[in-house]
Amino acid sequence: MGTDAGNIGTLHGPGVFREMELIATRRAHAAAVLRSATVNGAATMALSDLGSVAAGKLADLVVLDADPLVDLANLSHASFVFRNGHEFTPAELMSSLH
C-alpha cells in the first residue's frame, strides 16, 4: 500500500480505495491488502505503536457498515470514526473541512 498524496488530479483519500482494489485484482487476499495498509505500513516506518489495536497503542478506529474481507469496497462505507477517543460520524468529519 502506498499513497496517492501529491499526484496531480488525484483526490487525497479516495485514491487509497482504488489502490487497494487494484492490489486485490492481482490475487492478493483482502486481509493481505488491509495488512499492507496498517500493520505492515507501520512496521515499514518503524512505528510499533501504530498499525494494530491493542492496549497501550495509539488507535483511531473506523467502524464499517460491512465486512471489508468480503469486499474491499466496504472500506468506503463508514458508520463512525473514533479519533483521539471521540466518536464522529463521517458527515461530522466532512463538515469540519469546510
C-alpha positions in Angstrom: 0.0 0.0 0.0 1.4 3.3 -1.0 -0.2 6.8 -1.1 -2.0 9.0 -3.5 -0.6 12.1 -1.9 0.9 14.6 -4.3 -0.4 13.1 -7.5 -1.8 15.9 -9.7 -5.5 15.4 -10.3 -5.9 12.7 -7.6 -8.0 13.5 -4.6 -6.4 12.6 -1.3 -8.2 9.7 0.3 -10.4 8.1 -2.5 -7.3 7.0 -4.4 -6.4 4.7 -1.5 -9.6 2.7 -2.0 -8.8 2.4 -5.8 -5.2 1.3 -5.0 -6.5 -1.4 -2.6 -8.9 -2.7 -5.3 -6.0 -2.8 -7.8 -3.8 -4.7 -5.5 -6.6 -7.2 -4.9 -7.0 -7.7 -8.6 -3.5 -9.2 -8.6 -4.9 -12.1 -6.4 -3.9 -10.5 -3.1 -6.5 -11.6 -0.5 -8.4 -8.7 1.2 -6.7 -9.5 4.5 -3.3 -9.1 2.9 -4.3 -5.7 1.4 -5.5 -4.5 4.8 -2.3 -5.6 6.5 -0.3 -3.7 3.9 -2.2 -0.5 4.8 -2.0 -1.0 8.5 0.4 -3.3 10.4 3.0 -3.6 7.5 2.9 0.2 6.8 3.6 1.0 10.5 6.4 -1.6 10.6 8.0 -0.2 7.5 8.1 3.2 9.1 9.3 1.7 12.4 6.2 2.9 14.2 5.5 0.0 16.5 2.7 1.8 18.4 0.6 2.1 15.2 -1.0 -0.3 12.8 -3.0 -2.5 15.1 -5.3 -2.3 18.0 -4.1 -3.3 21.4 -3.9 -1.9 25.0 -1.4 0.9 25.2 -1.2 1.6 21.5 -2.4 4.7 19.6 -5.6 3.9 17.7 -8.1 5.8 15.5 -10.8 3.4 14.5 -13.2 3.3 11.6 -16.4 1.3 12.2 -17.6 0.0 8.8 -21.2 -0.9 7.7 -20.0 -4.2 6.2 -17.0 -6.6 6.2 -14.1 -5.4 4.1 -12.8 -9.0 3.9 -15.8 -9.9 1.8 -15.5 -6.8 -0.4 -12.8 -4.1 -0.1 -15.3 -1.6 -1.4 -16.9 -1.8 2.1 -13.9 0.3 3.3 -15.5 3.4 1.9 -18.8 2.8 3.9 -18.0 4.0 7.4 -20.7 4.3 10.2 -18.4 6.0 12.8 -14.9 7.1 13.3 -13.2 7.2 16.6 -10.4 9.7 16.7 -8.4 10.7 19.9 -11.1 8.9 21.9 -14.0 10.8 20.4 -16.8 9.4 18.2 -17.6 11.2 15.0 -19.9 10.4 12.1 -18.5 10.7 8.6 -20.8 13.7 8.0 -19.3 15.5 11.0 -15.8 14.9 9.8 -16.6 16.1 6.3 -18.4 19.3 7.6 -15.2 20.2 9.5 -13.4 20.5 6.2 -15.5 23.5 5.1 
